[in-house]
Amino acid sequence: MVETFERSGVRFQFPGTWSAEADDAADGWTVAVQSPETAFLLVSLRGDADDPGELADLTLAALRGDYQELDAEAVVDSLAGRPAVGYNVDFMTVDTPIACRVRCLETESGVLLVMSQVSEFDRDKNEPVLRAVCASLRIDEDS
């Protein structure tokens, strides 16, 4: 079974076995989609953000605040048929390697942050799922 999240013209699909929790903010919203294991996806529409690169940098700085020893590679990508900027980030928690992908792109309503994360524990199983969820992302500016 597949679930669909849709808000403010942003839509994506995710497995029905994963849970989704959305929160509204003064100038946007955030939804966290969690696998039964360690993988998760965070999608946040930030109406208060003007620059995708700046939001990607702020997100990386927040990760560095929690994980001082991390490797980050700047990337320019395409997401929902739009240019996206961000980082591929790798770090350790206790003794587990973590892969984190940060992408930010412009929409008419603000900057959209898409961040996925998976541990080495379930990477083989859930990294392809996270990629599929990101590939299902659509933005309809008329909503």
Secondary structure, 3 states (H helix, E strand, C coil): CEEEEEECCEEEEEECCCEEEEEEECCEEEEEEECCCCCEEEEEEECCCCCHHHHHHHHHHHHHHHCCCEEEEEEEEEECCEEEEEEEEEEEECCEEEEEEEEEEEECCEEEEEEEEEECCCHHHHHHHHHHHHHCCEECCCC
